[in-house]
Amino acid sequence: MEKFIQLSLSGIANGAIFALVALGFVLIFKSSDVINFAQGELLMIGAYLTFMTVQQFGILWPVGVVIAVALSAVVGVLIEQLVLRPLIGEPAISVIMVTIGLSSVLRAIVGAIWGVTPLAAPEFLPRSPVNILGATVGMDKLIAIALALLLFGLLTIFFRTSSEGIAMRAVADDQQAAL
């Protein structure tokens, strides 16, 4: 039974991470009608920027994450303004092909800056084991589950109660009627 609980919680933790990735795809698609195949590369840029701020500049990881998120947002806005916005009204296949190409370009840029050898960041989540009903589970797995649940809860509240969230849902349902 302990093994079942351990494997179940590990599976739920991995599923929670995949659910967050899927949520990112859904948010982008619903708000822009674009399937962005470069989304993973934007996350990769954030990870490398976090590594750079924490490892190379010695900034504490919470501050490094905030800096990396801000810089990644700037990169995302630049890509949206310079690459994706000019494609409004183009056939969907054109936009998809551009995001696939953008994915390759971003990977090449990251490879040119940081190299292609994997980099190891210091652990910032506690991995100490926790005993749950006789099963040993890593604290990092429980934190991943809790953070995913928190994020889903906050986004649900945002989209159901805030005027911005309701407007985003309206645009996603029918862009012409929402305008």
TAVENPE-V512675 format. One record per residue. RES is the residue in three letters. PHI is phi as a letter, one per 30 degrees, with the letter a starting at -180 (NA if undefined). OMEGA is omega in degrees with one decimal (* if undefined). D_LAST is the distance of its C-alpha to the last C-alpha in Angstrom with 1 decimal. Layout:
res=RES phi=PHI omega=OMEGA d_last=D_LAST
res=RES phi=PHI omega=OMEGA d_last=D_LAST
This chain:
res=MET phi=NA omega=180.0 d_last=55.0
res=GLU phi=d omega=-179.7 d_last=54.5
res=LYS phi=d omega=179.1 d_last=53.6
res=PHE phi=d omega=179.7 d_last=51.0
res=ILE phi=d omega=-179.6 d_last=49.4
res=GLN phi=d omega=-179.6 d_last=49.5
res=LEU phi=d omega=178.9 d_last=47.9
res=SER phi=d omega=180.0 d_last=45.3
res=LEU phi=d omega=176.0 d_last=44.2
res=SER phi=d omega=177.8 d_last=44.2
res=GLY phi=d omega=177.9 d_last=42.1
res=ILE phi=d omega=178.5 d_last=39.6
res=ALA phi=d omega=177.9 d_last=39.4
res=ASN phi=d omega=177.7 d_last=38.8
res=GLY phi=d omega=178.9 d_last=36.3
res=ALA phi=d omega=178.5 d_last=34.4
res=ILE phi=d omega=177.1 d_last=34.2
res=PHE phi=d omega=178.0 d_last=33.0
res=ALA phi=d omega=177.1 d_last=30.4
res=LEU phi=d omega=176.1 d_last=29.0
res=VAL phi=d omega=179.1 d_last=28.9
res=ALA phi=d omega=178.1 d_last=27.0
res=LEU phi=d omega=177.0 d_last=24.6
res=GLY phi=d omega=177.7 d_last=23.9
res=PHE phi=d omega=-178.3 d_last=23.3
res=VAL phi=d omega=180.0 d_last=20.9
res=LEU phi=d omega=179.7 d_last=18.9
res=ILE phi=d omega=-178.0 d_last=18.6
res=PHE phi=d omega=-177.7 d_last=18.0
res=LYS phi=d omega=-177.4 d_last=15.3
res=SER phi=d omega=-174.5 d_last=13.4
res=SER phi=b omega=-174.7 d_last=14.0
res=ASP phi=h omega=178.7 d_last=15.5
res=VAL phi=b omega=170.4 d_last=18.7
res=ILE phi=d omega=-173.4 d_last=22.0
res=ASN phi=c omega=179.5 d_last=23.5
res=PHE phi=d omega=176.9 d_last=27.3
res=ALA phi=c omega=-178.0 d_last=28.0
res=GLN phi=d omega=179.4 d_last=26.9
res=GLY phi=d omega=179.7 d_last=30.6
res=GLU phi=d omega=175.4 d_last=31.7
res=LEU phi=d omega=175.0 d_last=29.5
res=LEU phi=d omega=178.3 d_last=31.1
res=MET phi=d omega=177.8 d_last=34.4
res=ILE phi=d omega=176.9 d_last=33.8
res=GLY phi=d omega=179.2 d_last=33.2
res=ALA phi=d omega=179.0 d_last=36.5
res=TYR phi=d omega=177.2 d_last=38.4
res=LEU phi=d omega=175.7 d_last=37.2
res=THR phi=d omega=177.8 d_last=38.2
res=PHE phi=e omega=-177.0 d_last=41.6
res=MET phi=d omega=-177.6 d_last=42.0
res=THR phi=d omega=-176.5 d_last=41.4
res=VAL phi=d omega=-174.4 d_last=43.5
res=GLN phi=d omega=-173.0 d_last=46.3
res=GLN phi=d omega=-178.3 d_last=46.7
res=PHE phi=c omega=176.2 d_last=45.9
res=GLY phi=i omega=179.0 d_last=47.2
res=ILE phi=d omega=176.7 d_last=44.2
res=LEU phi=e omega=-171.6 d_last=44.0
res=TRP phi=d omega=177.6 d_last=41.7
res=PRO phi=d omega=177.9 d_last=39.1
res=VAL phi=d omega=177.9 d_last=38.7
res=GLY phi=d omega=178.5 d_last=38.7
res=VAL phi=d omega=179.5 d_last=35.9
res=VAL phi=d omega=178.1 d_last=33.8
res=ILE phi=d omega=-179.4 d_last=34.6
res=ALA phi=d omega=178.2 d_last=33.9
res=VAL phi=d omega=179.3 d_last=30.5
res=ALA phi=d omega=179.1 d_last=29.6
res=LEU phi=d omega=177.5 d_last=31.0
res=SER phi=d omega=177.2 d_last=29.3
res=ALA phi=d omega=177.2 d_last=25.9
res=VAL phi=d omega=177.9 d_last=26.8
res=VAL phi=d omega=179.7 d_last=27.7
res=GLY phi=d omega=178.9 d_last=24.5
res=VAL phi=d omega=177.9 d_last=22.4
res=LEU phi=d omega=179.0 d_last=24.7
res=ILE phi=d omega=-179.8 d_last=24.4
res=GLU phi=d omega=-176.5 d_last=20.6
res=GLN phi=d omega=-172.9 d_last=20.7
res=LEU phi=d omega=-173.5 d_last=23.8
res=VAL phi=c omega=-171.4 d_last=23.8
res=LEU phi=d omega=-178.1 d_last=20.6
res=ARG phi=e omega=177.7 d_last=17.9
res=PRO phi=d omega=-178.7 d_last=19.9
res=LEU phi=c omega=178.9 d_last=19.7
res=ILE phi=e omega=-179.7 d_last=16.0
res=GLY phi=j omega=177.9 d_last=16.3
res=GLU phi=d omega=177.4 d_last=19.8
res=PRO phi=e omega=-176.8 d_last=21.4
res=ALA phi=e omega=-178.0 d_last=21.3
res=ILE phi=d omega=178.0 d_last=25.0
res=SER phi=d omega=-179.6 d_last=24.9
res=VAL phi=d omega=178.6 d_last=22.7
res=ILE phi=d omega=179.9 d_last=25.0
res=MET phi=d omega=178.5 d_last=28.0
res=VAL phi=d omega=-179.9 d_last=26.9
res=THR phi=d omega=175.2 d_last=26.4
res=ILE phi=d omega=176.6 d_last=29.8
res=GLY phi=d omega=177.5 d_last=31.3
res=LEU phi=d omega=176.8 d_last=29.7
res=SER phi=e omega=179.5 d_last=31.4
res=SER phi=d omega=179.8 d_last=34.7
res=VAL phi=d omega=-179.8 d_last=34.3
res=LEU phi=d omega=176.7 d_last=33.5
res=ARG phi=d omega=179.5 d_last=36.5
res=ALA phi=d omega=178.8 d_last=38.7
res=ILE phi=d omega=178.7 d_last=37.7
res=VAL phi=d omega=178.1 d_last=38.5
res=GLY phi=d omega=179.5 d_last=41.7
res=ALA phi=d omega=-177.9 d_last=42.7
res=ILE phi=d omega=-172.3 d_last=42.2
res=TRP phi=c omega=-178.4 d_last=43.5
res=GLY phi=i omega=-176.7 d_last=45.5
res=VAL phi=c omega=177.3 d_last=45.3
res=THR phi=d omega=178.9 d_last=47.6
res=PRO phi=e omega=179.1 d_last=45.9
res=LEU phi=c omega=-179.9 d_last=45.9
res=ALA phi=c omega=176.3 d_last=46.9
res=ALA phi=c omega=177.3 d_last=45.2
res=PRO phi=d omega=178.4 d_last=47.1
res=GLU phi=d omega=178.7 d_last=46.3
res=PHE phi=c omega=173.4 d_last=44.4
res=LEU phi=c omega=177.7 d_last=44.0
res=PRO phi=d omega=179.6 d_last=47.2
res=ARG phi=c omega=-177.9 d_last=48.6
res=SER phi=e omega=-177.3 d_last=51.3
res=PRO phi=d omega=177.3 d_last=51.9
res=VAL phi=b omega=-179.9 d_last=51.2
res=ASN phi=c omega=178.0 d_last=53.1
res=ILE phi=b omega=-179.8 d_last=51.1
res=LEU phi=h omega=178.0 d_last=53.3
res=GLY phi=i omega=-179.9 d_last=55.8
res=ALA phi=c omega=177.9 d_last=53.3
res=THR phi=c omega=-177.6 d_last=52.8
res=VAL phi=b omega=178.8 d_last=49.2
res=GLY phi=d omega=178.8 d_last=48.1
res=MET phi=d omega=179.1 d_last=46.3
res=ASP phi=d omega=177.8 d_last=43.7
res=LYS phi=d omega=-179.9 d_last=42.7
res=LEU phi=d omega=177.7 d_last=42.3
res=ILE phi=d omega=178.4 d_last=40.2
res=ALA phi=d omega=178.8 d_last=37.9
res=ILE phi=d omega=-178.2 d_last=37.4
res=ALA phi=d omega=180.0 d_last=36.9
res=LEU phi=d omega=178.1 d_last=34.4
res=ALA phi=d omega=178.2 d_last=32.4
res=LEU phi=d omega=178.9 d_last=32.4
res=LEU phi=d omega=-180.0 d_last=31.5
res=LEU phi=d omega=178.5 d_last=28.5
res=PHE phi=d omega=178.5 d_last=27.2
res=GLY phi=d omega=180.0 d_last=27.8
res=LEU phi=d omega=178.7 d_last=26.0
res=LEU phi=d omega=177.0 d_last=22.9
res=THR phi=d omega=178.2 d_last=23.0
res=ILE phi=d omega=179.9 d_last=23.2
res=PHE phi=e omega=-175.8 d_last=20.4
res=PHE phi=d omega=-179.3 d_last=17.9
res=ARG phi=c omega=-171.9 d_last=19.2
res=THR phi=c omega=-176.4 d_last=19.7
res=SER phi=d omega=179.8 d_last=17.8
res=SER phi=d omega=177.9 d_last=14.5
res=GLU phi=d omega=179.4 d_last=13.7
res=GLY phi=d omega=178.4 d_last=14.9
res=ILE phi=d omega=177.5 d_last=13.1
res=ALA phi=d omega=178.2 d_last=9.7
res=MET phi=d omega=177.4 d_last=11.1
res=ARG phi=d omega=179.5 d_last=12.2
res=ALA phi=d omega=178.5 d_last=9.1
res=VAL phi=d omega=179.8 d_last=7.6
res=ALA phi=d omega=-179.8 d_last=11.2
res=ASP phi=d omega=-177.6 d_last=11.5
res=ASP phi=a omega=-175.5 d_last=8.8
res=GLN phi=d omega=-178.3 d_last=6.4
res=GLN phi=d omega=-178.5 d_last=5.4
res=ALA phi=d omega=-178.3 d_last=5.5
res=ALA phi=d omega=-179.5 d_last=3.8
res=LEU phi=d omega=* d_last=0.0
